Structure formats: structure tokens, C-alpha cells
């Protein structure tokens, strides 16, 4: 595996604060066998030792992998476990044998782990895993199969960092606050958290990923109902002459701007996942997402528009059972919002390839070929050319026409 030291020079001081992060539990492969880290051959990149205190206007850091942006990204989500396990073969076969062409692969997953092992001595060593035991081999295989690689980095949802550094999280009665699902979050007002995640993004860029996709770029859901109850710092935003909703929007937007600027020296695009309903309102009151402001600071915007995640919206009483209609109505709104921007990003929504049993007391409405294709067709009918498919277990519907209606 290539060396990371030159990447971490600018973070060495801040990184010292993160020593002692909890080591991950024993990691198991897809078949249940223990995964062991392996040695990797050196793979050269265009990066040399530089003084990161200096900024160069056109110094672009590239890897020596050869990935070309597809005609339009049509991709699937891949967990670290899948990417490093036996399942990767079937996922590669799916993409290679269809009109799909891209994978969004976890680099920093939902709990806060990195899905590979950073080099010994890295400030991120204790949060590394061996989900992906041989990143070089994975990237070489993706290059060989001409599969476009996108790195998913979960930002402000992070149990590991929250528990190691409660001062960067939210506290309730002196303990780290968690939502009803047991998820802890770190604080978007804290710029140490920004740096912590962006340096991981730089590692992903050096691994050869062509795009950094930031997920959970927000405060916890419903935060407007508890922002006066929890203990947390507002940092530089405390004295701003605006209400708490606007402060949250400012912090989230500033993070995206910061990340985009910090990655401008790398040959990568920057994308952000965002709640679909954020496009339908001026700004979200609790989570701090303003669709237009975030869109102005990214190359790609990926709205999560899963039909199951909408309530009664656009006059549709049960959107989960009307995948074409909900995606069609949403797309009209998004096109209008992005059309008002001077330099809009590429639209690449997340679509649903899973069923939602939690919505039903009786039989669950099942998602299959027809439902996936309905969403794709709705995008094409609204001149949205790119999309991603989400299935948390990476079990994707077979025989889908990924260009239906095009």
C-alpha cells in the first residue's frame, strides 16, 4: 500500500488529538472467516513531499490509475465488507454485464471505521479495518473492468469519534447523546471534525478514487427540537447574528465549501448526498441542509429520493407504491431549483432497490424490476441522466433495463 505521510502533514497537530480512538472489533469476511491485513506492493502516484502550508494554484495530485468518466454515471452502492469479500465478484459481474458502470464504495462507513488499514503510525490507524484487505488489488480490478470508482465518506454520523472525543459531539446529562437507533453524531460547528474527515477524503483520492461522495452532511434529524437541551459548542458560529437554524445551515454549507476547496488540488470530483425534501423547501429547520447552497459548492448533488422515505407529498398518499409518480414530481422541482443556479452541479439521485416492510402492517409492497425501472424512467423523462441504486445489503434486482425510456 502506498505511503500516506505526505498527505497527513497538515493534519499532524490536529491528528494528535485523535490518538486512542477505539479499535474496531474483529472484522469478518463475507463468508464468516477472519480477514487478515496483507502486505501490498508499492503503487506510485504523482504525489511528492510538499510543504502543505503553501498553496499552489494549479498543482493537481493524480494517481496512475486510468479511469474515464462514463457517458453518464449509473452506479450501485457497495459496502466495505462486500468490496473486500466474495460478494465483490458478483457485483462486478452485475456492473460489467449491464449498462451500469460505477460503484460507490464505503471508505469511511456509518459507524466511523475506515474500511481499509492505514499505514502503521497513521493518526487513523486505530479506526482502520481489514474489510478491504488489498485496496490496490481492488482498484486495479475496477480499472481493468472499467468501473468508475466513487468513495463514500460518512461525515457527521460517527460513533467512534463521538465516544473518543465527546467535546466534538453532543452531550446529555454528561454522556454522549445518541438517537433512538443508537447512532452518535459529531458536531458540524467543530472545524476539527471537518479536518478529520477531509483528510480521509484525501487518502481516498490518493487510493485512486475519482470522486469523493460525502454522506450524512448534516445535523441529526429533528435537531431543532433538542438544540436548546443538548450540550455542545457552536464554535466560531456562536456569535453570528442569526438564529440557530441559520447557524446550522451556515456550518453545513461552510463544511462543503471547505471540503471542495481542500480537494481542489486532487484530480477528483466532490459530491454530497442530501435529503430529497431539502429541494422542496427553503432550508431544513433541523439538519442544516440548504439544497441550493450545498449545490453551489459541489460538482455532483445526489438527492436521496427513495419513494419509501416520503410521507404524503406532491398529493401522493403512499409514495412507496407509486415510484414513477413520486420521482417524476420530485424531478420537476429539482430541475427548477438547479435551473436557478448560475453553475448547477450534475444531478445524480439515489434510487430505491429495496422493499420497506416498516411502512406496512400487512403484506409489504415489493420492489423488483418494474419498480426500479419506473424510477429510472421518471428521471429520464425529466432529462436527468445519472443515478445511483441503494440496497444496504448490496442485493440488487436482476434483469433491470438500466436505460429504460432513454
C-alpha positions in Angstrom: 0.0 0.0 0.0 1.3 3.4 -0.9 2.6 5.8 1.8 0.3 8.3 3.4 2.7 10.5 5.4 2.9 13.4 3.0 -0.9 13.5 2.9 -1.1 13.9 6.7 1.5 16.7 7.3 -1.1 19.4 7.5 -3.2 17.3 10.0 -0.4 16.1 12.3 -1.1 18.6 15.1 -4.9 18.1 15.0 -4.4 14.4 14.5 -2.6 14.0 17.8 -5.9 14.8 19.5 -7.5 11.7 18.0 -5.0 9.2 19.3 -6.6 6.5 21.4 -9.7 6.1 19.2 -11.4 2.8 19.8 -10.1 -0.2 17.8 -12.7 -1.9 15.7 -13.9 -5.3 16.8 -12.6 -8.4 14.9 -13.6 -8.0 11.3 -15.0 -10.9 9.4 -15.2 -11.5 5.7 -18.5 -12.2 3.8 -18.2 -15.9 4.4 -17.5 -15.5 8.1 -13.8 -16.2 8.0 -11.4 -13.7 9.7 -9.9 -11.2 7.4 -6.2 -10.5 7.8 -4.3 -7.5 6.5 -1.9 -8.3 3.7 1.2 -6.5 2.5 0.7 -4.6 -0.7 3.1 -3.7 -3.5 4.1 -0.1 -3.8 2.0 1.8 -6.3 3.4 5.1 -7.5 1.4 8.3 -7.7 2.1 11.8 -8.8 2.4 13.0 -5.2 5.8 14.1 -3.8 6.7 15.5 -0.4 5.5 19.1 -0.4 5.1 21.9 2.1 1.3 21.8 2.7 1.4 25.3 4.2 1.9 26.5 0.7 -1.0 26.6 -1.8 -0.4 26.1 -5.5 -3.0 27.4 -7.9 -2.7 24.5 -10.4 -0.8 21.7 -8.6 -3.0 18.7 -9.2 -2.3 15.4 -7.4 -3.2 12.4 -9.5 -2.9 8.7 -9.2 -1.6 6.4 -12.0 -4.9 4.6 -12.4 -6.8 5.2 -15.6 -10.5 5.8 -15.0 -12.6 7.8 -17.5 -15.8 9.5 -16.6 -18.7 7.5 -18.2 -21.2 8.8 -20.6 -23.4 9.1 -17.5 -22.8 7.6 -14.1 -25.2 4.7 -13.4 -24.0 3.1 -10.2 -24.6 0.9 -7.2 -23.7 1.2 -3.5 -21.1 -1.3 -2.2 -20.2 -1.8 1.5 -16.6 -2.3 2.6 -17.5 -5.8 3.6 -18.7 -6.5 0.1 -15.9 -4.7 -1.6 -13.3 -6.8 0.2 -15.3 -10.1 0.3 -16.5 -12.8 -2.0 -19.6 -10.8 -3.0 -17.5 -8.3 -5.0 -17.2 -10.8 -7.8 -21.0 -10.9 -8.3 -21.2 -7.2 -8.1 -18.5 -6.7 -10.6 -20.3 -9.2 -12.9 -23.6 -7.2 -12.5 -22.0 -3.9 -13.5 -19.8 -5.4 -16.3 -22.7 -7.3 -17.9 -25.3 -4.4 -17.8 -25.5 -0.7 -18.6 -24.3 0.1 -15.1 -20.8 1.5 -14.9 -19.9 2.8 -11.4 -19.6 1.8 -7.8 -20.0 3.9 -4.7 -17.7 2.1 -2.2 -17.6 2.8 1.6 -14.2 4.3 2.6 -15.5 5.7 5.9 -18.6 3.8 6.9 -21.6 4.7 9.1 -20.1 3.8 12.5 -16.9 5.7 11.8 -14.5 3.0 10.7 -12.2 3.3 7.7 -12.7 0.2 5.5 -9.0 -0.5 5.0 -5.9 -0.4 7.2 -4.0 2.9 7.0 -0.2 2.6 7.3 1.3 1.9 10.7 1.7 5.2 12.6 -1.1 7.0 10.8 -3.3 9.1 13.1 -6.2 7.0 11.6 -4.6 3.6 12.4 -7.0 2.8 15.2 -10.1 3.3 13.2 -8.9 1.2 10.3 -10.2 -2.3 9.5 -9.4 -5.0 7.0 -12.8 -5.0 5.3 -10.8 -4.2 2.2 -7.5 -6.0 2.8 -5.9 -5.2 -0.5 -7.0 -1.7 -1.8 -4.5 -1.8 -4.6 -5.9 -5.1 -6.0 -9.4 -3.7 -5.7 -8.6 -0.5 -7.6 -6.6 -2.5 -10.3 -9.6 -4.8 -10.8 -12.0 -1.8 -11.1 -9.6 -0.3 -13.6 -9.5 -3.5 -15.6 -13.3 -3.8 -15.7 -13.7 0.0 -16.5 -15.9 0.5 -13.4 -15.8 4.1 -12.3 -14.9 4.3 -8.5 -16.6 6.7 -6.1 -15.6 6.9 -2.4 -18.4 7.2 0.1 -17.3 9.0 3.3 -19.9 9.3 6.2 -19.1 12.6 7.9 -21.1 13.7 10.9 -22.6 10.4 11.9 -19.7 8.8 13.8 -20.0 6.8 17.0 -16.2 6.2 17.2 -15.2 9.8 17.1 -18.1 10.9 19.3 -17.2 8.4 22.0 -13.4 9.2 21.8 -14.0 12.9 21.7 -17.2 13.8 23.5 -16.2 17.5 23.2 -16.8 17.2 19.4 -20.2 15.7 19.9 -23.4 16.4 21.8 -23.9 15.5 25.5 -27.0 14.9 27.5 -26.6 14.6 31.3 -22.8 14.4 30.8 -23.0 11.5 28.4 -22.6 11.4 24.6 -26.1 11.8 23.2 -27.4 9.1 20.8 -30.6 8.9 18.8 -33.1 6.1 19.3 -31.2 3.9 16.9 -28.1 4.2 19.0 -26.3 6.5 16.5 -24.0 9.2 17.7 -23.1 12.3 15.8 -20.3 14.7 15.8 -20.8 18.5 15.6 -20.7 20.3 12.3 -19.8 23.5 14.2 -16.4 22.0 15.1 -13.8 22.5 12.4 -11.6 19.8 13.9 -14.3 17.4 12.6 -14.1 19.0 9.2 -10.4 18.4 9.0 -10.7 14.9 10.3 -13.0 13.8 7.5 -11.4 15.8 4.7 -8.0 14.2 5.4 -9.7 10.8 5.0 -11.1 12.0 1.7 -7.6 12.9 0.6 -6.5 9.4 1.4 -9.3 8.1 -0.8 -8.2 10.4 -3.7 -4.7 9.0 -3.4 -6.0 5.5 -3.5 -7.3 6.2 -7.0 -11.0 7.1 -6.4 -12.2 9.6 -8.9 -14.9 11.1 -6.8 -15.4 11.8 -3.1 -19.1 11.4 -2.0 -19.8 12.9 1.4 -22.8 11.4 3.2 -24.5 12.5 6.5 -23.5 16.1 5.8 -25.9 17.3 8.4 -27.0 17.6 12.0 -29.1 14.8 13.5 -32.7 14.6 12.3 -35.1 16.6 14.5 -32.2 18.6 15.9 -34.4 21.7 16.1 -36.4 20.0 18.9 -33.3 19.4 21.1 -30.8 22.1 20.1 -31.6 24.0 23.4 -31.4 20.9 25.5 -28.1 19.2 24.5 -24.6 20.4 25.5 -22.4 21.3 22.6 -20.2 24.1 21.2 -21.2 26.4 18.4 -17.5 27.3 17.9 -17.0 30.3 15.5 -20.7 30.4 14.9 -21.8 31.2 18.4 -21.7 35.0 18.0 -23.2 35.2 14.5 -26.2 37.5 14.3 -28.7 34.8 13.1 -31.0 32.2 14.6 -29.9 28.6 15.3 -31.5 27.3 12.1 -29.4 29.7 10.0 -26.3 28.9 12.0 -26.7 25.2 11.3 -27.2 26.0 7.6 -24.1 28.2 7.6 -22.0 25.5 9.3 -23.0 22.7 6.9 -22.6 24.9 3.8 -19.2 26.1 5.0 -18.0 22.5 5.5 -19.0 21.6 2.0 -17.2 24.7 0.7 -14.1 23.8 2.8 -14.0 20.2 1.6 -14.4 21.3 -2.0 -11.5 23.8 -1.7 -9.2 21.3 0.2 -9.8 18.7 -2.5 -9.2 21.1 -5.4 -5.5 20.0 -5.6 -6.7 16.5 -6.3 -8.0 15.0 -9.5 -11.4 14.2 -8.0 -15.0 15.5 -8.2 -16.9 16.2 -5.0 -20.4 15.2 -4.4 -22.8 15.3 -1.4 -25.8 13.2 -0.5 -28.8 15.2 0.6 -32.4 14.6 1.6 -34.8 14.9 -1.3 -37.2 17.0 0.6 -34.5 19.7 1.1 -35.1 20.7 -2.5 -38.7 21.4 -1.8 -38.3 23.9 1.0 -36.1 26.9 1.6 -34.0 25.0 4.1 -34.4 22.2 6.5 -35.1 23.5 10.0 -33.1 20.9 12.0 -30.4 19.3 9.9 -28.9 22.4 8.4 -29.2 21.4 4.7 -30.0 24.1 2.2 -30.3 22.5 -1.2 -29.2 25.5 -3.3 -26.3 26.5 -1.1 -24.9 23.0 -1.0 -25.4 22.6 -4.7 -23.3 25.7 -5.4 -20.3 24.1 -3.7 -20.2 20.6 -5.3 -19.7 19.0 -8.7 -22.5 16.5 -8.2 -25.6 16.6 -6.0 -27.2 13.3 -5.0 -30.7 13.6 -3.6 -31.9 10.6 -1.7 -35.4 10.3 -3.3 -36.3 6.7 -2.2 -40.1 6.5 -2.6 -40.4 4.8 0.8 -38.8 7.8 2.5 -41.5 10.3 1.6 -44.6 11.0 3.5 -47.8 12.1 1.8 -46.1 14.5 -0.7 -47.0 16.1 -4.0 -50.5 14.8 -3.4 -49.4 11.2 -3.4 -50.8 9.4 -0.4 -48.5 6.4 -0.4 -45.3 7.2 -2.5 -43.7 3.8 -1.9 -46.4 2.2 -4.1 -46.1 4.9 -6.8 -42.3 5.0 -7.6 -42.7 6.6 -11.0 -45.0 9.4 -9.8 -43.0 10.4 -6.8 -39.7 10.5 -8.7 -41.4 12.4 -11.6 -42.8 15.0 -9.3 -39.6 15.4 -7.4 -37.6 15.8 -10.6 -39.7 18.7 -11.7 -39.0 20.5 -8.5 -35.2 19.8 -8.5 -34.9 20.9 -12.2 -36.4 24.2 -11.3 -34.2 24.7 -8.2 -31.0 23.8 -10.0 -32.0 25.7 -13.1 -32.0 28.9 -11.0 -28.3 28.5 -10.2 -25.6 30.1 -12.3 -23.4 27.0 -12.4 -25.5 24.0 -11.3 -23.9 20.7 -10.4 -24.7 17.4 -12.1 -27.9 15.8 -10.7 -27.4 12.2 -9.7 -30.2 11.0 -7.4 -30.2 7.9 -5.2 -33.0 5.4 -6.2 -34.6 2.6 -4.2 -33.8 -1.0 -4.9 -35.2 -2.4 -1.7 -38.6 -3.0 -0.1 -39.8 -1.1 3.0 -41.6 -3.5 5.4 -41.6 -0.9 8.2 -44.3 1.0 6.3 -46.8 -1.8 6.3 -48.8 -3.6 9.0 -49.8 -6.2 6.4 -48.0 -7.5 3.3 -45.1 -5.3 2.2 -45.2 -3.7 -1.2 -42.3 -5.5 -3.0 -39.7 -3.7 -5.1 -38.5 -5.5 -8.2 -37.7 -4.9 -11.8 -40.8 -2.9 -12.6 -40.4 -0.5 -9.6 -36.7 0.1 -10.2 -37.3 0.8 -13.8 -40.2 3.1 -13.0 -37.8 5.4 -11.1 -35.2 5.3 -13.8 -37.7 6.2 -16.4 -39.1 9.1 -14.4 -35.6 10.6 -14.2 -35.0 10.2 -18.0 -38.4 11.7 -18.7 -37.1 14.8 -16.8 -33.8 14.9 -18.6 -31.8 13.6 -15.5 -29.2 11.3 -17.0 -27.4 9.9 -13.9 -28.5 7.9 -10.9 -27.3 5.5 -8.2 -29.1 2.5 -6.7 -29.2 1.8 -3.0 -29.6 -1.5 -1.3 -27.9 -1.7 2.1 -27.1 -5.4 1.7 -25.9 -4.9 -1.9 -28.6 -7.3 -3.2 -29.7 -5.7 -6.5 -32.7 -6.6 -8.6 -31.9 -8.8 -11.7 -32.7 -8.1 -15.3 -33.3 -4.4 -14.9 -33.2 -2.3 -18.0 -31.0 0.5 -16.8 -31.6 2.6 -19.9 -35.4 2.2 -19.9 -37.1 5.2 -21.5 -33.8 6.7 -22.7 
